[in-house]
């Protein structure tokens, strides 16, 4: 990083931040974000829609497929 010009470093940092704030389902910035037990983040509406679409299956993380247990 230290070898790159400052403007490129800032652009890379901004791109990384935007990537961390983007829902992997809708590919938009998070709206009402939720964190699952596995640590992955999603918009609340997106994760609910994913689970409703697969209502006959156990609820799982769309990214890592870990089953989510509700208590």
N, CA, C and O atoms as a DFTB+ gen file, in Angstrom:
284 C
 N C O
     1  1       0.812      -1.198       0.000
     2  2       0.000       0.000       0.000
     3  2       0.857       1.266       0.000
     4  3       0.521       2.231      -0.686
     5  1       1.936       1.279       0.740
     6  2       2.713       2.498       0.895
     7  2       3.345       2.951      -0.414
     8  3       3.732       4.114      -0.528
     9  1       3.461       2.079      -1.400
    10  2       4.070       2.433      -2.688
    11  2       3.068       3.100      -3.638
    12  3       3.465       3.744      -4.608
    13  1       1.778       2.946      -3.359
    14  2       0.756       3.502      -4.252
    15  2       0.527       4.982      -3.963
    16  3       0.655       5.410      -2.816
    17  1       0.189       5.774      -4.990
    18  2      -0.178       7.175      -4.746
    19  2      -1.393       7.254      -3.820
    20  3      -2.221       6.344      -3.781
    21  1      -1.481       8.353      -3.082
    22  2      -2.548       8.530      -2.091
    23  2      -3.925       8.392      -2.718
    24  3      -4.800       7.768      -2.119
    25  1      -4.149       8.951      -3.901
    26  2      -5.483       8.887      -4.515
    27  2      -5.876       7.445      -4.816
    28  3      -7.051       7.099      -4.692
    29  1      -4.938       6.602      -5.205
    30  2      -5.246       5.188      -5.465
    31  2      -5.526       4.467      -4.159
    32  3      -6.423       3.626      -4.097
    33  1      -4.763       4.786      -3.107
    34  2      -5.008       4.186      -1.792
    35  2      -6.409       4.539      -1.303
    36  3      -7.129       3.684      -0.787
    37  1      -6.792       5.806      -1.469
    38  2      -8.125       6.237      -1.039
    39  2      -9.212       5.550      -1.861
    40  3     -10.238       5.148      -1.312
    41  1      -9.004       5.413      -3.147
    42  2      -9.982       4.740      -4.008
    43  2     -10.125       3.278      -3.602
    44  3     -11.238       2.754      -3.554
    45  1      -9.012       2.618      -3.310
    46  2      -9.058       1.218      -2.875
    47  2      -9.779       1.092      -1.541
    48  3     -10.572       0.170      -1.351
    49  1      -9.512       2.007      -0.617
    50  2     -10.163       1.975       0.697
    51  2     -11.667       2.204       0.547
    52  3     -12.468       1.540       1.205
    53  1     -12.044       3.141      -0.317
    54  2     -13.463       3.420      -0.551
    55  2     -14.160       2.219      -1.175
    56  3     -15.280       1.878      -0.794
    57  1     -13.500       1.579      -2.133
    58  2     -14.065       0.392      -2.778
    59  2     -14.252      -0.742      -1.767
    60  3     -15.267      -1.438      -1.787
    61  1     -13.275      -0.922      -0.891
    62  2     -13.369      -1.967       0.132
    63  2     -14.504      -1.671       1.109
    64  3     -15.250      -2.575       1.487
    65  1     -14.637      -0.407       1.521
    66  2     -15.715      -0.021       2.429
    67  2     -17.075      -0.248       1.775
    68  3     -17.989      -0.780       2.406
    69  1     -17.209       0.153       0.518
    70  2     -18.481      -0.038      -0.188
    71  2     -18.811      -1.518      -0.295
    72  3     -19.971      -1.907      -0.156
    73  1     -17.814      -2.338      -0.537
    74  2     -18.018      -3.781      -0.624
    75  2     -18.513      -4.347       0.707
    76  3     -19.370      -5.231       0.729
    77  1     -17.975      -3.840       1.809
    78  2     -18.385      -4.311       3.136
    79  2     -19.781      -3.842       3.506
    80  3     -20.426      -4.444       4.364
    81  1     -20.261      -2.776       2.873
    82  2     -21.583      -2.221       3.172
    83  2     -22.637      -2.620       2.150
    84  3     -23.741      -2.075       2.152
    85  1     -22.303      -3.578       1.267
    86  2     -23.208      -3.995       0.199
    87  2     -23.804      -5.362       0.510
    88  3     -23.086      -6.303       0.848
    89  1     -25.107      -5.456       0.393
    90  2     -25.817      -6.718       0.615
    91  2     -25.489      -7.679      -0.531
    92  3     -25.605      -7.302      -1.697
    93  1     -25.082      -8.908      -0.219
    94  2     -24.757      -9.866      -1.275
    95  2     -25.978     -10.398      -2.030
    96  3     -25.833     -11.069      -3.052
    97  1     -27.169     -10.101      -1.534
    98  2     -28.391     -10.551      -2.221
    99  2     -28.853      -9.525      -3.244
   100  3     -29.015      -9.851      -4.420
   101  1     -29.067      -8.278      -2.806
   102  2     -29.587      -7.248      -3.719
   103  2     -28.486      -6.404      -4.348
   104  3     -28.739      -5.647      -5.286
   105  1     -27.270      -6.530      -3.838
   106  2     -26.106      -5.787      -4.336
   107  2     -26.249      -4.276      -4.187
   108  3     -25.640      -3.515      -4.938
   109  1     -27.046      -3.848      -3.227
   110  2     -27.214      -2.435      -2.888
   111  2     -26.627      -2.211      -1.494
   112  3     -26.338      -3.166      -0.773
   113  1     -26.453      -0.936      -1.120
   114  2     -26.028      -0.651       0.244
   115  2     -27.090      -1.175       1.207
   116  3     -28.283      -1.135       0.908
   117  1     -26.649      -1.664       2.360
   118  2     -27.580      -2.263       3.322
   119  2     -28.718      -1.321       3.684
   120  3     -28.520      -0.120       3.868
   121  1     -29.908      -1.891       3.784
   122  2     -31.087      -1.206       4.302
   123  2     -31.617      -2.077       5.431
   124  3     -31.969      -3.233       5.197
   125  1     -31.682      -1.555       6.637
   126  2     -32.052      -2.322       7.829
   127  2     -31.203      -3.597       7.927
   128  3     -31.743      -4.702       7.901
   129  1     -29.881      -3.446       8.038
   130  2     -29.000      -4.627       8.033
   131  2     -29.183      -5.527       9.248
   132  3     -29.480      -5.065      10.350
   133  1     -29.001      -6.814       9.017
   134  2     -29.018      -7.811      10.086
   135  2     -27.756      -8.656       9.956
   136  3     -27.227      -8.843       8.861
   137  1     -27.286      -9.162      11.087
   138  2     -26.115     -10.031      11.112
   139  2     -26.586     -11.411      11.559
   140  3     -27.210     -11.547      12.611
   141  1     -26.290     -12.424      10.767
   142  2     -26.651     -13.790      11.136
   143  2     -25.611     -14.363      12.087
   144  3     -24.533     -13.791      12.252
   145  1     -25.932     -15.492      12.713
   146  2     -25.030     -16.137      13.662
   147  2     -23.664     -16.429      13.055
   148  3     -22.659     -16.435      13.766
   149  1     -23.617     -16.667      11.760
   150  2     -22.365     -16.995      11.072
   151  2     -21.508     -15.754      10.823
   152  3     -20.344     -15.865      10.438
   153  1     -22.095     -14.564      11.046
   154  2     -21.355     -13.324      10.866
   155  2     -21.614     -12.615       9.551
   156  3     -21.109     -11.512       9.341
   157  1     -22.387     -13.220       8.659
   158  2     -22.689     -12.567       7.386
   159  2     -23.811     -11.549       7.564
   160  3     -24.696     -11.722       8.403
   161  1     -23.763     -10.488       6.763
   162  2     -24.710      -9.380       6.842
   163  2     -25.623      -9.377       5.625
   164  3     -25.204      -9.718       4.519
   165  1     -26.886      -8.986       5.845
   166  2     -27.873      -8.873       4.769
   167  2     -28.863      -7.783       5.122
   168  3     -29.003      -7.419       6.290
   169  1     -29.556      -7.258       4.113
   170  2     -30.712      -6.398       4.386
   171  2     -31.771      -7.288       5.032
   172  3     -31.899      -8.461       4.682
   173  1     -32.513      -6.740       5.957
   174  2     -33.553      -7.537       6.623
   175  2     -34.554      -8.088       5.605
   176  3     -34.911      -9.264       5.665
   177  1     -35.002      -7.256       4.682
   178  2     -35.976      -7.690       3.675
   179  2     -35.393      -8.797       2.803
   180  3     -36.085      -9.762       2.480
   181  1     -34.128      -8.665       2.423
   182  2     -33.495      -9.667       1.548
   183  2     -33.424     -11.033       2.213
   184  3     -33.750     -12.041       1.587
   185  1     -33.006     -11.080       3.467
   186  2     -32.864     -12.378       4.130
   187  2     -34.231     -13.014       4.356
   188  3     -34.381     -14.230       4.233
   189  1     -35.217     -12.205       4.683
   190  2     -36.576     -12.741       4.870
   191  2     -37.100     -13.299       3.546
   192  3     -37.702     -14.372       3.522
   193  1     -36.876     -12.580       2.451
   194  2     -37.334     -13.064       1.140
   195  2     -36.621     -14.360       0.751
   196  3     -37.240     -15.258       0.180
   197  1     -35.336     -14.461       1.052
   198  2     -34.596     -15.703       0.764
   199  2     -35.218     -16.868       1.513
   200  3     -35.445     -17.937       0.946
   201  1     -35.489     -16.653       2.782
   202  2     -36.044     -17.738       3.593
   203  2     -37.469     -18.074       3.189
   204  3     -37.849     -19.245       3.201
   205  1     -38.273     -17.064       2.828
   206  2     -39.649     -17.334       2.389
   207  2     -39.656     -18.106       1.072
   208  3     -40.528     -18.947       0.856
   209  1     -38.702     -17.833       0.195
   210  2     -38.623     -18.522      -1.092
   211  2     -38.293     -20.005      -0.913
   212  3     -38.613     -20.827      -1.771
   213  1     -37.656     -20.336       0.204
   214  2     -37.302     -21.729       0.493
   215  2     -37.963     -22.164       1.793
   216  3     -37.319     -22.744       2.667
   217  1     -39.249     -21.877       1.908
   218  2     -39.978     -22.133       3.148
   219  2     -40.001     -23.608       3.529
   220  3     -40.172     -23.937       4.703
   221  1     -39.831     -24.498       2.560
   222  2     -39.865     -25.928       2.845
   223  2     -38.521     -26.452       3.359
   224  3     -38.412     -27.625       3.715
   225  1     -37.493     -25.586       3.400
   226  2     -36.166     -25.982       3.869
   227  2     -35.845     -25.270       5.179
   228  3     -36.512     -24.303       5.548
   229  1     -34.814     -25.756       5.883
   230  2     -34.340     -25.052       7.067
   231  2     -33.764     -23.710       6.631
   232  3     -33.139     -23.613       5.575
   233  1     -33.972     -22.680       7.438
   234  2     -33.411     -21.370       7.128
   235  2     -31.895     -21.437       7.231
   236  3     -31.347     -21.928       8.218
   237  1     -31.228     -20.938       6.199
   238  2     -29.771     -20.964       6.203
   239  2     -29.231     -19.663       5.623
   240  3     -29.952     -18.903       4.977
   241  1     -27.953     -19.427       5.866
   242  2     -27.276     -18.250       5.329
   243  2     -27.101     -18.439       3.825
   244  3     -26.567     -19.462       3.396
   245  1     -27.539     -17.473       3.014
   246  2     -27.373     -17.599       1.565
   247  2     -25.909     -17.618       1.119
   248  3     -25.602     -18.058       0.011
   249  1     -25.023     -17.148       1.967
   250  2     -23.612     -17.078       1.590
   251  2     -22.852     -18.353       1.952
   252  3     -22.152     -18.909       1.106
   253  1     -22.977     -18.824       3.197
   254  2     -22.193     -19.990       3.628
   255  2     -23.050     -21.236       3.847
   256  3     -22.520     -22.323       4.076
   257  1     -24.369     -21.081       3.778
   258  2     -25.333     -22.184       3.928
   259  2     -25.416     -22.776       5.334
   260  3     -26.014     -23.835       5.525
   261  1     -24.819     -22.098       6.322
   262  2     -24.984     -22.558       7.706
   263  2     -26.442     -22.424       8.100
   264  3     -27.077     -21.409       7.816
   265  1     -26.969     -23.443       8.752
   266  2     -28.368     -23.407       9.213
   267  2     -28.491     -22.399      10.347
   268  3     -27.636     -22.335      11.230
   269  1     -29.554     -21.619      10.314
   270  2     -29.821     -20.619      11.344
   271  2     -30.882     -21.178      12.274
   272  3     -31.985     -21.517      11.846
   273  1     -30.539     -21.269      13.537
   274  2     -31.478     -21.782      14.546
   275  2     -32.091     -20.614      15.293
   276  3     -31.381     -19.765      15.833
   277  1     -33.410     -20.576      15.318
   278  2     -34.134     -19.529      16.019
   279  2     -34.508     -20.021      17.396
   280  3     -35.033     -21.123      17.557
   281  1     -34.231     -19.186      18.398
   282  2     -34.565     -19.603      19.773
   283  2     -35.661     -18.752      20.337
   284  3     -36.075     -18.954      21.479
